[in-house]
Amino acid sequence: MTTWISVPRSAFRFKQGAPRCFNSSPGVTRSFCGTCGSQLTYESERIPDEVHLYAASLINPLNVNPSRHVFVDEQLPWLEIADRLPRFAKTSRGGVQPIRYGPIT
């Protein structure tokens, strides 16, 4: 499972060093630490104003408050997160309505 945190590109910068990057598919760039190989970011030409960060790459991910769950259609059937946040089948862009709020009961 991966937890992504989306941030505006204009508000993001690496504070130290520079990651290594590769194009994993057309229009997609992923970055990773050149020393340990940890995954850091996902960037897509389809959403040029955002950078997606792996929550596990943050020093303190507890400082981030989640607002929604996306790509719930890809969720493993044995994993359910017990919060009341909106769930979206795919993306939450473009005025798409959530498929539910909270876990399946």
Backbone as XML, in Angstrom:
<?xml version="1.0"?>
<chain id="A" units="angstrom">
  <residue number="1" name="MET">
    <atom name="N" x="0.841" y="-1.172" z="0.000"/>
    <atom name="CA" x="0.000" y="0.000" z="0.000"/>
    <atom name="C" x="0.890" y="1.241" z="0.000"/>
  </residue>
  <residue number="2" name="THR">
    <atom name="N" x="0.455" y="2.238" z="-0.702"/>
    <atom name="CA" x="1.193" y="3.488" z="-0.769"/>
    <atom name="C" x="0.277" y="4.632" z="-0.362"/>
  </residue>
  <residue number="3" name="THR">
    <atom name="N" x="0.799" y="5.520" z="0.433"/>
    <atom name="CA" x="0.076" y="6.735" z="0.774"/>
    <atom name="C" x="0.794" y="7.896" z="0.097"/>
  </residue>
  <residue number="4" name="TRP">
    <atom name="N" x="0.051" y="8.582" z="-0.780"/>
    <atom name="CA" x="0.577" y="9.733" z="-1.492"/>
    <atom name="C" x="0.073" y="11.006" z="-0.857"/>
  </residue>
  <residue number="5" name="ILE">
    <atom name="N" x="0.897" y="12.015" z="-0.877"/>
    <atom name="CA" x="0.501" y="13.341" z="-0.436"/>
    <atom name="C" x="0.719" y="14.285" z="-1.615"/>
  </residue>
  <residue number="6" name="SER">
    <atom name="N" x="-0.349" y="14.922" z="-2.027"/>
    <atom name="CA" x="-0.289" y="15.835" z="-3.164"/>
    <atom name="C" x="-0.037" y="17.250" z="-2.660"/>
  </residue>
  <residue number="7" name="VAL">
    <atom name="N" x="0.968" y="17.904" z="-3.240"/>
    <atom name="CA" x="1.280" y="19.281" z="-2.855"/>
    <atom name="C" x="1.407" y="20.140" z="-4.110"/>
  </residue>
  <residue number="8" name="PRO">
    <atom name="N" x="1.093" y="21.425" z="-3.995"/>
    <atom name="CA" x="1.295" y="22.311" z="-5.141"/>
    <atom name="C" x="2.784" y="22.378" z="-5.491"/>
  </residue>
  <residue number="9" name="ARG">
    <atom name="N" x="3.084" y="22.281" z="-6.762"/>
    <atom name="CA" x="4.480" y="22.343" z="-7.205"/>
    <atom name="C" x="5.154" y="23.618" z="-6.703"/>
  </residue>
  <residue number="10" name="SER">
    <atom name="N" x="4.414" y="24.717" z="-6.685"/>
    <atom name="CA" x="4.989" y="25.994" z="-6.262"/>
    <atom name="C" x="5.379" y="26.003" z="-4.782"/>
  </residue>
  <residue number="11" name="ALA">
    <atom name="N" x="4.828" y="25.095" z="-3.982"/>
    <atom name="CA" x="5.121" y="25.054" z="-2.546"/>
    <atom name="C" x="6.129" y="23.967" z="-2.190"/>
  </residue>
  <residue number="12" name="PHE">
    <atom name="N" x="6.665" y="23.279" z="-3.188"/>
    <atom name="CA" x="7.537" y="22.142" z="-2.917"/>
    <atom name="C" x="8.976" y="22.410" z="-3.334"/>
  </residue>
  <residue number="13" name="ARG">
    <atom name="N" x="9.887" y="21.949" z="-2.482"/>
    <atom name="CA" x="11.305" y="21.933" z="-2.838"/>
    <atom name="C" x="12.002" y="20.927" z="-1.942"/>
  </residue>
  <residue number="14" name="PHE">
    <atom name="N" x="13.103" y="20.376" z="-2.423"/>
    <atom name="CA" x="13.943" y="19.524" z="-1.599"/>
    <atom name="C" x="14.828" y="20.446" z="-0.770"/>
  </residue>
  <residue number="15" name="LYS">
    <atom name="N" x="14.923" y="20.179" z="0.511"/>
    <atom name="CA" x="15.713" y="21.035" z="1.394"/>
    <atom name="C" x="17.196" y="20.704" z="1.349"/>
  </residue>
  <residue number="16" name="GLN">
    <atom name="N" x="17.500" y="19.468" z="0.951"/>
    <atom name="CA" x="18.900" y="19.053" z="0.931"/>
    <atom name="C" x="19.098" y="18.048" z="-0.195"/>
  </residue>
  <residue number="17" name="GLY">
    <atom name="N" x="20.140" y="18.236" z="-0.953"/>
    <atom name="CA" x="20.467" y="17.297" z="-2.014"/>
    <atom name="C" x="19.483" y="17.346" z="-3.169"/>
  </residue>
  <residue number="18" name="ALA">
    <atom name="N" x="19.741" y="16.514" z="-4.130"/>
    <atom name="CA" x="18.879" y="16.400" z="-5.300"/>
    <atom name="C" x="18.620" y="14.926" z="-5.560"/>
  </residue>
  <residue number="19" name="PRO">
    <atom name="N" x="17.369" y="14.557" z="-5.829"/>
    <atom name="CA" x="17.067" y="13.150" z="-6.068"/>
    <atom name="C" x="17.521" y="12.710" z="-7.455"/>
  </residue>
  <residue number="20" name="ARG">
    <atom name="N" x="17.546" y="11.431" z="-7.651"/>
    <atom name="CA" x="17.735" y="10.850" z="-8.977"/>
    <atom name="C" x="16.350" y="10.687" z="-9.571"/>
  </residue>
  <residue number="21" name="CYS">
    <atom name="N" x="16.217" y="10.844" z="-10.875"/>
    <atom name="CA" x="14.914" y="10.768" z="-11.533"/>
    <atom name="C" x="14.943" y="9.801" z="-12.693"/>
  </residue>
  <residue number="22" name="PHE">
    <atom name="N" x="13.781" y="9.241" z="-13.005"/>
    <atom name="CA" x="13.637" y="8.455" z="-14.217"/>
    <atom name="C" x="12.212" y="8.586" z="-14.721"/>
  </residue>
  <residue number="23" name="ASN">
    <atom name="N" x="12.049" y="8.427" z="-16.028"/>
    <atom name="CA" x="10.739" y="8.471" z="-16.662"/>
    <atom name="C" x="10.200" y="7.054" z="-16.709"/>
  </residue>
  <residue number="24" name="SER">
    <atom name="N" x="9.214" y="6.772" z="-15.853"/>
    <atom name="CA" x="8.688" y="5.414" z="-15.738"/>
    <atom name="C" x="7.696" y="5.070" z="-16.839"/>
  </residue>
  <residue number="25" name="SER">
    <atom name="N" x="7.088" y="6.077" z="-17.435"/>
    <atom name="CA" x="6.174" y="5.898" z="-18.564"/>
    <atom name="C" x="6.037" y="7.260" z="-19.232"/>
  </residue>
  <residue number="26" name="PRO">
    <atom name="N" x="5.430" y="7.324" z="-20.415"/>
    <atom name="CA" x="5.326" y="8.617" z="-21.092"/>
    <atom name="C" x="4.639" y="9.671" z="-20.218"/>
  </residue>
  <residue number="27" name="GLY">
    <atom name="N" x="5.321" y="10.791" z="-20.018"/>
    <atom name="CA" x="4.755" y="11.896" z="-19.254"/>
    <atom name="C" x="4.858" y="11.764" z="-17.750"/>
  </residue>
  <residue number="28" name="VAL">
    <atom name="N" x="5.504" y="10.695" z="-17.249"/>
    <atom name="CA" x="5.604" y="10.461" z="-15.809"/>
    <atom name="C" x="7.072" y="10.416" z="-15.394"/>
  </residue>
  <residue number="29" name="THR">
    <atom name="N" x="7.393" y="11.193" z="-14.360"/>
    <atom name="CA" x="8.736" y="11.190" z="-13.787"/>
    <atom name="C" x="8.636" y="10.782" z="-12.325"/>
  </residue>
  <residue number="30" name="ARG">
    <atom name="N" x="9.482" y="9.862" z="-11.932"/>
    <atom name="CA" x="9.551" y="9.428" z="-10.538"/>
    <atom name="C" x="10.939" y="9.755" z="-10.025"/>
  </residue>
  <residue number="31" name="SER">
    <atom name="N" x="11.009" y="10.130" z="-8.749"/>
    <atom name="CA" x="12.320" y="10.407" z="-8.174"/>
    <atom name="C" x="12.569" y="9.486" z="-6.992"/>
  </residue>
  <residue number="32" name="PHE">
    <atom name="N" x="13.847" y="9.312" z="-6.700"/>
    <atom name="CA" x="14.256" y="8.442" z="-5.601"/>
    <atom name="C" x="15.575" y="8.939" z="-5.047"/>
  </residue>
  <residue number="33" name="CYS">
    <atom name="N" x="15.901" y="8.508" z="-3.846"/>
    <atom name="CA" x="17.163" y="8.874" z="-3.220"/>
    <atom name="C" x="18.294" y="8.133" z="-3.924"/>
  </residue>
  <residue number="34" name="GLY">
    <atom name="N" x="19.298" y="8.868" z="-4.367"/>
    <atom name="CA" x="20.434" y="8.265" z="-5.053"/>
    <atom name="C" x="21.330" y="7.455" z="-4.142"/>
  </residue>
  <residue number="35" name="THR">
    <atom name="N" x="21.194" y="7.622" z="-2.832"/>
    <atom name="CA" x="22.012" y="6.878" z="-1.879"/>
    <atom name="C" x="21.361" y="5.568" z="-1.458"/>
  </residue>
  <residue number="36" name="CYS">
    <atom name="N" x="20.098" y="5.631" z="-1.023"/>
    <atom name="CA" x="19.449" y="4.427" z="-0.482"/>
    <atom name="C" x="18.395" y="3.832" z="-1.408"/>
  </residue>
  <residue number="37" name="GLY">
    <atom name="N" x="17.958" y="4.583" z="-2.428"/>
    <atom name="CA" x="16.969" y="4.077" z="-3.373"/>
    <atom name="C" x="15.527" y="4.289" z="-2.965"/>
  </residue>
  <residue number="38" name="SER">
    <atom name="N" x="15.280" y="4.931" z="-1.821"/>
    <atom name="CA" x="13.906" y="5.169" z="-1.384"/>
    <atom name="C" x="13.153" y="6.018" z="-2.402"/>
  </residue>
  <residue number="39" name="GLN">
    <atom name="N" x="11.912" y="5.628" z="-2.667"/>
    <atom name="CA" x="11.072" y="6.392" z="-3.580"/>
    <atom name="C" x="10.667" y="7.699" z="-2.918"/>
  </residue>
  <residue number="40" name="LEU">
    <atom name="N" x="10.630" y="8.775" z="-3.694"/>
    <atom name="CA" x="10.325" y="10.095" z="-3.139"/>
    <atom name="C" x="9.106" y="10.754" z="-3.773"/>
  </residue>
  <residue number="41" name="THR">
    <atom name="N" x="9.101" y="10.901" z="-5.108"/>
    <atom name="CA" x="8.028" y="11.657" z="-5.740"/>
    <atom name="C" x="7.504" y="10.984" z="-7.002"/>
  </residue>
  <residue number="42" name="TYR">
    <atom name="N" x="6.310" y="11.437" z="-7.378"/>
    <atom name="CA" x="5.655" y="11.078" z="-8.633"/>
    <atom name="C" x="5.187" y="12.383" z="-9.249"/>
  </residue>
  <residue number="43" name="GLU">
    <atom name="N" x="5.539" y="12.612" z="-10.509"/>
    <atom name="CA" x="5.105" y="13.808" z="-11.219"/>
    <atom name="C" x="4.574" y="13.399" z="-12.584"/>
  </residue>
  <residue number="44" name="SER">
    <atom name="N" x="3.462" y="14.014" z="-12.983"/>
    <atom name="CA" x="2.827" y="13.680" z="-14.250"/>
    <atom name="C" x="2.537" y="14.943" z="-15.052"/>
  </residue>
  <residue number="45" name="GLU">
    <atom name="N" x="2.763" y="14.867" z="-16.341"/>
    <atom name="CA" x="2.433" y="15.995" z="-17.218"/>
    <atom name="C" x="0.939" y="16.279" z="-17.222"/>
  </residue>
  <residue number="46" name="ARG">
    <atom name="N" x="0.107" y="15.282" z="-16.887"/>
    <atom name="CA" x="-1.348" y="15.482" z="-16.843"/>
    <atom name="C" x="-1.767" y="16.408" z="-15.710"/>
  </residue>
  <residue number="47" name="ILE">
    <atom name="N" x="-0.950" y="16.481" z="-14.657"/>
    <atom name="CA" x="-1.233" y="17.349" z="-13.515"/>
    <atom name="C" x="0.030" y="18.144" z="-13.190"/>
  </residue>
  <residue number="48" name="PRO">
    <atom name="N" x="0.366" y="19.085" z="-14.073"/>
    <atom name="CA" x="1.655" y="19.778" z="-13.983"/>
    <atom name="C" x="1.830" y="20.670" z="-12.757"/>
  </residue>
  <residue number="49" name="ASP">
    <atom name="N" x="0.751" y="21.039" z="-12.089"/>
    <atom name="CA" x="0.860" y="21.940" z="-10.941"/>
    <atom name="C" x="0.998" y="21.212" z="-9.608"/>
  </residue>
  <residue number="50" name="GLU">
    <atom name="N" x="1.139" y="19.867" z="-9.649"/>
    <atom name="CA" x="1.228" y="19.080" z="-8.424"/>
    <atom name="C" x="2.468" y="18.196" z="-8.418"/>
  </residue>
  <residue number="51" name="VAL">
    <atom name="N" x="2.940" y="17.918" z="-7.210"/>
    <atom name="CA" x="3.970" y="16.909" z="-6.971"/>
    <atom name="C" x="3.375" y="15.959" z="-5.939"/>
  </residue>
  <residue number="52" name="HIS">
    <atom name="N" x="3.501" y="14.674" z="-6.187"/>
    <atom name="CA" x="2.989" y="13.680" z="-5.251"/>
    <atom name="C" x="4.170" y="13.065" z="-4.506"/>
  </residue>
  <residue number="53" name="LEU">
    <atom name="N" x="4.078" y="13.072" z="-3.187"/>
    <atom name="CA" x="5.145" y="12.576" z="-2.327"/>
    <atom name="C" x="4.708" y="11.293" z="-1.639"/>
  </residue>
  <residue number="54" name="TYR">
    <atom name="N" x="5.632" y="10.377" z="-1.461"/>
    <atom name="CA" x="5.361" y="9.207" z="-0.642"/>
    <atom name="C" x="5.330" y="9.655" z="0.815"/>
  </residue>
  <residue number="55" name="ALA">
    <atom name="N" x="4.266" y="9.344" z="1.534"/>
    <atom name="CA" x="4.175" y="9.724" z="2.942"/>
    <atom name="C" x="5.339" y="9.145" z="3.732"/>
  </residue>
  <residue number="56" name="ALA">
    <atom name="N" x="5.775" y="7.960" z="3.380"/>
    <atom name="CA" x="6.878" y="7.308" z="4.092"/>
    <atom name="C" x="8.197" y="8.053" z="3.931"/>
  </residue>
  <residue number="57" name="SER">
    <atom name="N" x="8.282" y="8.950" z="2.964"/>
    <atom name="CA" x="9.526" y="9.696" z="2.752"/>
    <atom name="C" x="9.611" y="10.955" z="3.620"/>
  </residue>
  <residue number="58" name="LEU">
    <atom name="N" x="8.525" y="11.300" z="4.292"/>
    <atom name="CA" x="8.516" y="12.506" z="5.120"/>
    <atom name="C" x="9.131" y="12.240" z="6.491"/>
  </residue>
  <residue number="59" name="ILE">
    <atom name="N" x="9.781" y="13.236" z="7.041"/>
    <atom name="CA" x="10.342" y="13.109" z="8.387"/>
    <atom name="C" x="9.221" y="12.908" z="9.402"/>
  </residue>
  <residue number="60" name="ASN">
    <atom name="N" x="8.132" y="13.653" z="9.261"/>
    <atom name="CA" x="7.018" y="13.523" z="10.187"/>
    <atom name="C" x="5.691" y="13.554" z="9.433"/>
  </residue>
  <residue number="61" name="PRO">
    <atom name="N" x="5.237" y="12.414" z="8.897"/>
    <atom name="CA" x="3.971" y="12.404" z="8.157"/>
    <atom name="C" x="2.753" y="12.702" z="9.029"/>
  </residue>
  <residue number="62" name="LEU">
    <atom name="N" x="2.909" y="12.681" z="10.344"/>
    <atom name="CA" x="1.792" y="13.026" z="11.230"/>
    <atom name="C" x="1.402" y="14.496" z="11.120"/>
  </residue>
  <residue number="63" name="ASN">
    <atom name="N" x="2.280" y="15.306" z="10.524"/>
    <atom name="CA" x="1.971" y="16.729" z="10.335"/>
    <atom name="C" x="1.010" y="16.968" z="9.174"/>
  </residue>
  <residue number="64" name="VAL">
    <atom name="N" x="0.686" y="15.936" z="8.424"/>
    <atom name="CA" x="-0.200" y="16.052" z="7.274"/>
    <atom name="C" x="-1.575" y="15.516" z="7.649"/>
  </residue>
  <residue number="65" name="ASN">
    <atom name="N" x="-2.605" y="16.284" z="7.349"/>
    <atom name="CA" x="-3.978" y="15.851" z="7.611"/>
    <atom name="C" x="-4.620" y="15.395" z="6.311"/>
  </residue>
  <residue number="66" name="PRO">
    <atom name="N" x="-5.011" y="14.141" z="6.223"/>
    <atom name="CA" x="-5.637" y="13.655" z="4.992"/>
    <atom name="C" x="-7.003" y="14.298" z="4.777"/>
  </residue>
  <residue number="67" name="SER">
    <atom name="N" x="-7.403" y="14.408" z="3.512"/>
    <atom name="CA" x="-8.703" y="14.999" z="3.195"/>
    <atom name="C" x="-9.607" y="14.058" z="2.408"/>
  </residue>
  <residue number="68" name="ARG">
    <atom name="N" x="-9.044" y="12.983" z="1.839"/>
    <atom name="CA" x="-9.848" y="12.067" z="1.024"/>
    <atom name="C" x="-9.024" y="10.826" z="0.686"/>
  </residue>
  <residue number="69" name="HIS">
    <atom name="N" x="-9.720" y="9.816" z="0.194"/>
    <atom name="CA" x="-9.079" y="8.613" z="-0.325"/>
    <atom name="C" x="-9.434" y="8.520" z="-1.813"/>
  </residue>
  <residue number="70" name="VAL">
    <atom name="N" x="-8.432" y="8.308" z="-2.654"/>
    <atom name="CA" x="-8.657" y="8.185" z="-4.096"/>
    <atom name="C" x="-8.220" y="6.806" z="-4.573"/>
  </residue>
  <residue number="71" name="PHE">
    <atom name="N" x="-8.705" y="6.416" z="-5.730"/>
    <atom name="CA" x="-8.426" y="5.116" z="-6.335"/>
    <atom name="C" x="-8.850" y="3.978" z="-5.407"/>
  </residue>
  <residue number="72" name="VAL">
    <atom name="N" x="-9.997" y="4.174" z="-4.753"/>
    <atom name="CA" x="-10.529" y="3.171" z="-3.841"/>
    <atom name="C" x="-10.898" y="1.883" z="-4.598"/>
  </residue>
  <residue number="73" name="ASP">
    <atom name="N" x="-11.200" y="1.989" z="-5.883"/>
    <atom name="CA" x="-11.488" y="0.786" z="-6.677"/>
    <atom name="C" x="-10.299" y="-0.170" z="-6.721"/>
  </residue>
  <residue number="74" name="GLU">
    <atom name="N" x="-9.089" y="0.325" z="-6.443"/>
    <atom name="CA" x="-7.889" y="-0.517" z="-6.454"/>
    <atom name="C" x="-7.520" y="-1.022" z="-5.057"/>
  </residue>
  <residue number="75" name="GLN">
    <atom name="N" x="-8.311" y="-0.670" z="-4.073"/>
    <atom name="CA" x="-8.044" y="-1.044" z="-2.681"/>
    <atom name="C" x="-8.115" y="-2.555" z="-2.499"/>
  </residue>
  <residue number="76" name="LEU">
    <atom name="N" x="-7.195" y="-3.090" z="-1.735"/>
    <atom name="CA" x="-7.236" y="-4.514" z="-1.419"/>
    <atom name="C" x="-8.484" y="-4.811" z="-0.592"/>
  </residue>
  <residue number="77" name="PRO">
    <atom name="N" x="-9.167" y="-5.916" z="-0.868"/>
    <atom name="CA" x="-10.432" y="-6.175" z="-0.178"/>
    <atom name="C" x="-10.295" y="-6.403" z="1.332"/>
  </residue>
  <residue number="78" name="TRP">
    <atom name="N" x="-9.121" y="-6.753" z="1.800"/>
    <atom name="CA" x="-8.940" y="-7.003" z="3.233"/>
    <atom name="C" x="-8.433" y="-5.785" z="3.993"/>
  </residue>
  <residue number="79" name="LEU">
    <atom name="N" x="-8.348" y="-4.634" z="3.317"/>
    <atom name="CA" x="-7.873" y="-3.418" z="3.963"/>
    <atom name="C" x="-8.983" y="-2.376" z="3.982"/>
  </residue>
  <residue number="80" name="GLU">
    <atom name="N" x="-9.374" y="-1.951" z="5.165"/>
    <atom name="CA" x="-10.374" y="-0.907" z="5.290"/>
    <atom name="C" x="-9.885" y="0.091" z="6.331"/>
  </residue>
  <residue number="81" name="ILE">
    <atom name="N" x="-9.868" y="1.369" z="5.987"/>
    <atom name="CA" x="-9.392" y="2.415" z="6.878"/>
    <atom name="C" x="-10.597" y="3.025" z="7.586"/>
  </residue>
  <residue number="82" name="ALA">
    <atom name="N" x="-10.523" y="3.083" z="8.895"/>
    <atom name="CA" x="-11.676" y="3.470" z="9.718"/>
    <atom name="C" x="-11.728" y="4.974" z="9.975"/>
  </residue>
  <residue number="83" name="ASP">
    <atom name="N" x="-11.869" y="5.757" z="8.929"/>
    <atom name="CA" x="-12.128" y="7.182" z="9.093"/>
    <atom name="C" x="-13.365" y="7.526" z="8.286"/>
  </residue>
  <residue number="84" name="ARG">
    <atom name="N" x="-13.859" y="8.732" z="8.409"/>
    <atom name="CA" x="-15.085" y="9.152" z="7.720"/>
    <atom name="C" x="-14.801" y="10.015" z="6.498"/>
  </residue>
  <residue number="85" name="LEU">
    <atom name="N" x="-13.593" y="9.952" z="5.966"/>
    <atom name="CA" x="-13.230" y="10.760" z="4.802"/>
    <atom name="C" x="-13.933" y="10.259" z="3.550"/>
  </residue>
  <residue number="86" name="PRO">
    <atom name="N" x="-14.138" y="11.158" z="2.578"/>
    <atom name="CA" x="-14.763" y="10.725" z="1.323"/>
    <atom name="C" x="-13.864" y="9.766" z="0.554"/>
  </residue>
  <residue number="87" name="ARG">
    <atom name="N" x="-14.500" y="8.807" z="-0.112"/>
    <atom name="CA" x="-13.812" y="7.822" z="-0.949"/>
    <atom name="C" x="-14.205" y="8.060" z="-2.399"/>
  </residue>
  <residue number="88" name="PHE">
    <atom name="N" x="-13.200" y="8.082" z="-3.272"/>
    <atom name="CA" x="-13.432" y="8.264" z="-4.702"/>
    <atom name="C" x="-12.965" y="7.012" z="-5.429"/>
  </residue>
  <residue number="89" name="ALA">
    <atom name="N" x="-13.760" y="6.552" z="-6.384"/>
    <atom name="CA" x="-13.412" y="5.343" z="-7.130"/>
    <atom name="C" x="-12.059" y="5.498" z="-7.810"/>
  </residue>
  <residue number="90" name="LYS">
    <atom name="N" x="-11.845" y="6.616" z="-8.443"/>
    <atom name="CA" x="-10.564" y="6.924" z="-9.105"/>
    <atom name="C" x="-10.054" y="8.242" z="-8.529"/>
  </residue>
  <residue number="91" name="THR">
    <atom name="N" x="-10.021" y="9.251" z="-9.353"/>
    <atom name="CA" x="-9.545" y="10.562" z="-8.923"/>
    <atom name="C" x="-10.687" y="11.385" z="-8.332"/>
  </residue>
  <residue number="92" name="SER">
    <atom name="N" x="-10.329" y="12.453" z="-7.646"/>
    <atom name="CA" x="-11.340" y="13.373" z="-7.114"/>
    <atom name="C" x="-11.396" y="14.657" z="-7.933"/>
  </residue>
  <residue number="93" name="ARG">
    <atom name="N" x="-10.698" y="14.688" z="-9.048"/>
    <atom name="CA" x="-10.661" y="15.885" z="-9.905"/>
    <atom name="C" x="-11.908" y="15.992" z="-10.767"/>
  </residue>
  <residue number="94" name="GLY">
    <atom name="N" x="-12.195" y="17.213" z="-11.190"/>
    <atom name="CA" x="-13.252" y="17.430" z="-12.176"/>
    <atom name="C" x="-14.663" y="17.329" z="-11.639"/>
  </residue>
  <residue number="95" name="GLY">
    <atom name="N" x="-14.871" y="17.609" z="-10.368"/>
    <atom name="CA" x="-16.225" y="17.601" z="-9.824"/>
    <atom name="C" x="-16.812" y="16.220" z="-9.594"/>
  </residue>
  <residue number="96" name="VAL">
    <atom name="N" x="-15.977" y="15.188" z="-9.608"/>
    <atom name="CA" x="-16.441" y="13.826" z="-9.371"/>
    <atom name="C" x="-16.950" y="13.714" z="-7.933"/>
  </residue>
  <residue number="97" name="GLN">
    <atom name="N" x="-18.065" y="13.034" z="-7.754"/>
    <atom name="CA" x="-18.618" y="12.848" z="-6.421"/>
    <atom name="C" x="-18.036" y="11.591" z="-5.769"/>
  </residue>
  <residue number="98" name="PRO">
    <atom name="N" x="-17.881" y="11.586" z="-4.442"/>
    <atom name="CA" x="-17.377" y="10.396" z="-3.760"/>
    <atom name="C" x="-18.359" y="9.230" z="-3.892"/>
  </residue>
  <residue number="99" name="ILE">
    <atom name="N" x="-17.820" y="8.036" z="-3.845"/>
    <atom name="CA" x="-18.691" y="6.851" z="-3.896"/>
    <atom name="C" x="-19.250" y="6.522" z="-2.518"/>
  </residue>
  <residue number="100" name="ARG">
    <atom name="N" x="-18.580" y="7.008" z="-1.461"/>
    <atom name="CA" x="-19.080" y="6.857" z="-0.089"/>
    <atom name="C" x="-18.201" y="7.679" z="0.838"/>
  </residue>
  <residue number="101" name="TYR">
    <atom name="N" x="-18.635" y="7.750" z="2.088"/>
    <atom name="CA" x="-17.849" y="8.370" z="3.156"/>
    <atom name="C" x="-17.591" y="7.287" z="4.196"/>
  </residue>
  <residue number="102" name="GLY">
    <atom name="N" x="-16.356" y="7.112" z="4.575"/>
    <atom name="CA" x="-16.032" y="6.120" z="5.579"/>
    <atom name="C" x="-15.930" y="4.713" z="5.002"/>
  </residue>
  <residue number="103" name="PRO">
    <atom name="N" x="-15.637" y="3.766" z="5.890"/>
    <atom name="CA" x="-15.430" y="2.387" z="5.457"/>
    <atom name="C" x="-16.725" y="1.693" z="5.054"/>
  </residue>
  <residue number="104" name="ILE">
    <atom name="N" x="-16.581" y="0.597" z="4.350"/>
    <atom name="CA" x="-17.738" y="-0.252" z="4.025"/>
    <atom name="C" x="-18.214" y="-0.881" z="5.321"/>
  </residue>
  <residue number="105" name="THR">
    <atom name="N" x="-19.496" y="-0.812" z="5.547"/>
    <atom name="CA" x="-20.027" y="-1.402" z="6.787"/>
    <atom name="C" x="-20.855" y="-2.624" z="6.500"/>
  </residue>
</chain>
